[in-house]
């Protein structure tokens, strides 16, 4: 058995394409304990996600967590599951299709867009194999995480590298590390929130909640904490908010160790006890709504805030498939595609050059 994956058939004179690989976390295929178990195992066994010695963690994971957690997680997924599937997957597929269309308005040279998940399906392997089968010899990896974290962005890139290790003819690779302070991303967020406020009115306080990570990640050099705060500051400035009009919090704490603070739960508890008439919560670290935003923030967060005296609670949806976000994705991608794509590409000329190249190859003894 060969170590390397078989290469797609090559034809002399074929036109190479540029591939854009949208990378996201992933989702179980169904809101059931059976579907959650392999997904959670893949996710929680990633060293980027859990940095506990492997033997100790393997025993905890298989002896406790994978026995108890799948059923509880399945119930939460069932509460947010759509008729057409997981919200994250639904929006990710829409983003892929829309980005393809928006890019085609700006560039004429051949390209393709695929979606790959760090965990679950469609996998990074299937995405890269599809791009190679379409003739892509250059690939831009676009992780859909605005703020870089080793446990998210780097985990996605690890999944890409693992696939490349078994490819004989490795394509050229570019990666987008982050876009937490990119003007187009901040503009998209601000425009999205302002549109929501025009429809629903403004709150007394805007809470910006980011996914939490253990504090030791920051102490060991992970820039995620700083990038979250920079996003919050730039977004507040774009919205014209003073320092007392918004709060920053970190959600999804797990285990006993200290995580990044302030904890969102503590923030919501404090704001509720102040009996604010209304707060809005937005999650600027998520490109698509998912379990974490729709269940933990929109449902659990609302209950926590109101149970201690808080008033109205609004969750502002993620950017999802909003045109302002797809336009921002397009512009961020184009910055990293410079030199690889062109808006003055001439298909007729390219085909003529490809045919001439094929004839030269055949004349030198190529088989096809």
N, C-alpha and C positions, 0 to 999 in steps of 0.2 A: 504493500500500500504506500503510495507516494505521500510525502509530507505536505506538498504544496497543492493548493486547489487548482483544478484544470482551468486553463485560460480560455476565454471565449474565442471562437474562430476569428482569424484575422484575414482581411481581404486587402490586398495592395490597392492603394488609391482611395481608400475609405477616408472620409473626413472626420478628424478627431473632434470631440466635443469637450466642453467644460461641464463638470458636475457640481451641483450645490447640494450638500448633505445637511439637512436640517436634523439636529440631534436633540432629543428630549429624554426625559427620565424613563417613561414607560408606564404601563398600566396593566392590571390583570385583564384577562379576556372575558371574564364574567364576574358578577358580584356574588361569588360563592366561595365557601371555604376550600373546596377542591381546586378552584382556579387560583385562589390567593396563596396557597401553600408553596407551589414552585416559584411563584413570583417573589414572595417574601424571602424565600431561601436564596434566590439569586441576588436580590437587593441587599439583604443583611449579611451575606457572606463576602461582600465587596470590602476589601481592606480600606478603601477610601471612605467608606461609610462608617464602619465600626473598626476602630484601631485598638482592639483588645487582642492579646495573644491568641492565636488561632485555636489551640487545643481547648483552652478555657472557654472561649466564645462558642466553639462548635458544640460543646456540651450544654451550654446555656441555651443556645439557639434550638438545637434538636431535642433537648430534654424538657424545655419549658415553652419557649416562645412559639415554635411552630406547632405545638399542641394546642395552645390556648388562643393565640392571637388571630389565626385565620378566620375563625368563626366571628369574633368581634369585629374584625376589619371588614368582613363580608357584609355584615349588617350596616356598617357605615357606608360602604360603597353602594348598597342597595338603595339607601336613602337619597342618593344623588344621581343614580344611573338613569340615563336617557333611553328612550325607545330605540334610538339609533346607536346606542353603545355608550362607552365611557366618555364623559365630557372632554377629557384631555385628548383622547384619540380623535374624537369628532372634530375638535377645533384644530388639531395638528394636521389632519388631512386637508381641512379647508385652507389652512395657512399655506400648505404645500401647493395646492392648486392655484390659489390666488397669487402667490409669489411668482409662480411660473408665468402667469398672465401679465403681471405688472412688470416683470423683467423683460418680457418679449416686446414691451412698448419702448424700451430703452436700448436694447441690444439686438443686433441682427445675426450675429455669429451663433453657431449651434451650441446649445446647452441643454441640460436636463436637471430636474430637481427631484430628489428622493427624500424620504423620511426614514430615520433610523432611531431606535430606542436603545438606551443603555441596558435596560432590563425588559424582558418580554419581547413581543413582536409588534411591528416589523423590526427585526434585529439589525444591528449595524452590518452584520455580514450580508444579509439579504439586500440591504440598501446599496452597499458597495458593489456587490456582485451585479446588481441591476444597472448601476452607473457604468461599470466596465462593459457589460453586455451591450450597452447603448453607444459604446465607443468613446467613453470619457477617459482621457489620459491625464486630466488635471481635475482635482477635486478640492473645493472649498468646504471645510467643515464649519458649520454655523450652529454652535450650541445655543439653545434657546434659553439661556440663563444670563440675564443682564449683568449680574454681579458674579465675578469669578469666585468659586470655592473649590477646594480640592475634592470635596465630597459630591460635587455636582458636575462642574465643567471638566475637571480633570478626570473624573470617573467616565464621562462620555468619551473623552479623548483616549483613555486607556482602552475602551471597548473598540475604538477605531484601530489603535495600534495592534491589538491582538489579532484583528482580521488581517492587517497588512503583513504581519509576521508570516502568514501562510500564503501570500500572494507572490508568484514568481516575477511578474512584470508590475512592479509597484507604481501607481500613478503619482504624479507630483501632488503634494499636499500643502494647502494653506489652512490656517485655523484662525478663528476669531476668538480671542481670549475673553473679551468682555465688552460691554457697551453701556455700562452703568451711568456714564456721564456724557454719552453721545448726545449732541443737541437734538437730533431727530427723535431719539428715544424719549428724552425729556419732553419734547414738544408733543409727541404722541400721547404720553401720559397726561400732560396738562390739558390738552384739547379734549381728551376722553372724559376727564373729571369735570371740566367746565360744561361739557354737553350734558352730563348727568345732573349737574346742579341747575342748569337752565330748566330741566324737566321736573326736578324734585325739590328745588330750593337748596339753600346752603345749611350746613350744620354749625353747631357751636364749636365743634372741634373735629379736625381730621386726624385719624390715626393711621399711620403707615406701618403696616406689619410685614416683617420679613421672616423667612424661614430661619429657625434657630440652628446653631451648631454648637458643640462643646467649646467652652472658653479656651481650652488648651490649644485649639486650632489657631486661634489668634496669637497666643503666646509663642507658638512655634513658627509663625511667619505667614499664616494665611491672611490675605488682604480683604477677605469677605466683609468683616465687620466695618472696616473703613469705607469700603465701596458702598455699602448699604446706607451709611450716614451721608455720604456725598450725594447719592441719588436723592435722599430725603431733602437735603438742603437745597439742591438745585430745583427739585420739584416744587418745594414751598416757595422759592423765589419766583418761579414761573407762574405760580398761582396767586402771587401777591400776599402770601400769608406771613404773619409775624411769628416770632418764636413761641408765643403763647397760644397760637391758633392750631398748632399741630403737635402730635406726639409720635415717637418712634418706638416700636416694640418688636420683640422676637417671639415667634410662636413655635409650637410642636416640640416642646422640651420632652426628653425621654430619659429615664434613669435617674440616678441620684447625684451624678456629678454636676458641677456648675456649668451652665450654658451662658451664651451671650445674653446680656441684660440691657435694658429692662425687659422682664418677661411680659408678654402681652396679657396674660391672665391677670397679673398684678395691676397692669395699667387699666384694663377694663373694670376691674373691681374698684379701683380708686376713683375712676371717672363716674362709675355708677353711684357710688356713695356720695359724690358731689351733686347728685341728682340733676345732671345736665339734661336738658330737654331733648337734645339730639346729638349723636355723633355719627360720623361716616367712617368706615374702615375700608382701606384700599391696600392691595398687596402688590407693590411695584417690582417684586422679584419673580413674578409668574407671568409668562407669556400667554398661558391658557388657564382657564378655570379647571380645577381638579378636586380630588377629595379634600385636600388640605384647605382650599379656599371655600368650597361650597358647604362642607360639613363642619369643619373645625371653626372657621371664621364666621361664615354666614349664619350657621345654626347655633353651635356651642357658644360662640362669642356673644351672640345676641342674648342668649339665655343668661349668661354670666352677668352681663351689663345690666339687664333689666331686673334680675333677681335681687339686686342690692339697691334698687331705687332709680336706676337710669330710665330715661324716656325712650324716644324713638332711636332705632338702631338701623342704619343702612349699610349694607355691604355693596360697594361699587365693583361691578364685575371686572375681571381681567380684560386685557386688550383683545384677546381672542381673535376674531376675524374682522375687527374694525378697519376700515380703509386707511385711517391715519397710521395704524400699526403696520399694515402690509406695505404702505409707502415707505415707512421708516425701515422696515426689514430690507426692502429693495435697495434703498440708498446705502444702508450699512453694508450690504453684500457687494454693491457696485464698488465701494471704496476698496474692498479687499480683492476684487476681481480685476483691478487695473492691469493692463498688459495681457490679460487672458481673454477678454471679450472685446467686441468692437461694435459700434453702431453704424459703421460704414462698410460692413462686410458685404461682399458681392458674391452671391450664390453661384452665378454663371461662371465668374472668373475662378472661384474656388473649385468648382467641378472640373473646369478645364485643366487647372493645375493638378488636381488629383488624378485625372485621367493620364496626363503626361507622366506623372510620377509612376503610375501603374505600368505604363508602357516601358519606361526605363528599367523598372524592376524585372519585368518579363524578359526584356532583352538581355538582362544579366543572368538569366536562368532561374528566376523565381517561379515557383509552381503555380501561383495564382495571384 
